[in-house]
Amino acid sequence: MPTRPLSPHLSVYRMSRYTLATSIGNRVTGVALSVGLLLLVYWLIALAGGPPSYAHAMRVLASPPVKLIYAALILCFCYHLVAGLRHLVWDTGHGLERAQAQRSAWVVSAVSVLLALLILYRVFAGGVHAP
């Protein structure tokens, strides 16, 4: 039986390092967000467990190490969101040229960091308060 080439194959496409880096970053942030859902599940289980377990969970979830995890998750969310929007633009057939892809990689990185900083400022320094 003759060996047939895989299509599309890496030999067909030449990925630039910017496109490759942003693609890997998008996948890594997606995995990080999936793992970060464990914090939400922990909070929901504590909420269902009654006042004592909820009070304990709130002490854990308000600790400084967990706040660092929140900050990392916010950055991951912003990056994943902006990179996803970039992929939606690519699905329309726009921005696929090498120079455009390189420029959009820088835009994805810059916009995601700025958006994350804005959210982090609003949450931690600006003081989002529960009603």
TATAQUI-V893465 format. One line per field, one symbol per residue. burial: I if it has 16 or more other ideal C-beta (glycine too) atoms within 10 Angstrom, else O. A space follows every 10 residues. Layout:
burial->???
//
This chain:
burial->OOOOOOOOOO OOOOOOOIIO OIOOIIOOIO OIOOOIOOIO OOOOOIOOOO OOOOOOIOOO OOOOOOOOII OOIIIIIIII IIIOOIOOOO OOOOOOOOOO IOOIIOOIIO IIOOIIOOII OOOOOOOOOO O
//
